[in-house]
């Protein structure tokens, strides 16, 4: 389960985030490419844009549910 206190500082403020458990598997970037991107130097994903509509939110939720190491969290902030 993702921990908000372990989230990467690259994440933009908002509901979704990626923490330091990310294994750079690319699932979130493939699922919700409008919201997740890769830190090339660190070799991990992070949220660069929070969802702006229902479709993007659904894709972020799908990425969170599919994350093999549960590195994606939703802290409930709007």
C-alpha positions in Angstrom: 0.0 0.0 0.0 1.4 3.4 -1.0 2.4 5.7 1.9 1.9 9.4 1.5 4.9 10.1 3.6 7.1 8.1 1.2 5.8 9.8 -2.0 8.3 11.2 -4.5 8.7 15.0 -4.4 8.2 15.0 -8.2 4.4 14.3 -7.8 2.2 17.3 -8.3 -0.1 18.1 -5.5 -3.4 16.4 -5.5 -5.2 13.1 -4.9 -2.9 10.7 -6.7 0.8 10.1 -6.0 3.6 7.5 -6.5 5.8 6.5 -3.6 9.3 5.0 -3.3 8.1 1.4 -3.8 7.8 2.0 -7.6 9.7 -0.5 -9.6 9.5 1.4 -12.9 7.3 -1.3 -14.6 5.6 1.2 -16.9 2.1 0.0 -16.2 0.8 3.4 -14.9 2.5 5.3 -17.8 0.8 3.0 -20.3 -2.6 3.1 -18.6 -2.8 6.8 -17.8 -0.2 8.4 -20.0 -1.8 11.8 -19.6 -1.1 11.7 -15.8 2.0 9.6 -15.2 5.5 10.1 -16.5 9.0 8.8 -15.8 11.9 10.3 -13.9 14.7 9.2 -16.2 17.5 9.7 -13.7 15.8 8.0 -10.8 14.1 5.2 -12.8 10.6 5.6 -11.3 7.2 7.0 -12.3 5.3 9.9 -10.8 2.1 11.9 -11.3 2.9 15.0 -13.4 -0.7 16.0 -13.9 -3.7 15.2 -11.7 -6.8 14.0 -13.4 -9.0 16.8 -14.8 -12.0 14.8 -15.8 -13.9 11.5 -15.1 -12.0 9.6 -17.8 -8.6 10.6 -16.5 -9.6 9.8 -12.9 -10.9 6.3 -14.0 -7.5 5.6 -15.8 -5.6 6.7 -12.7 -7.7 4.5 -10.5 -7.1 1.6 -13.0 -3.4 2.2 -12.8 -3.5 2.3 -9.0 -5.4 -1.0 -8.9 -3.1 -2.6 -11.4 0.2 -1.5 -9.8 2.1 -4.7 -8.9 3.8 -3.2 -5.9 1.0 -0.9 -4.8 3.2 2.2 -5.2 0.3 4.4 -6.4 -1.8 6.0 -3.7 -4.8 8.3 -3.5 -4.8 10.5 -0.4 -8.2 11.9 -1.1 -7.1 15.5 -1.6 -9.0 17.4 -4.2 
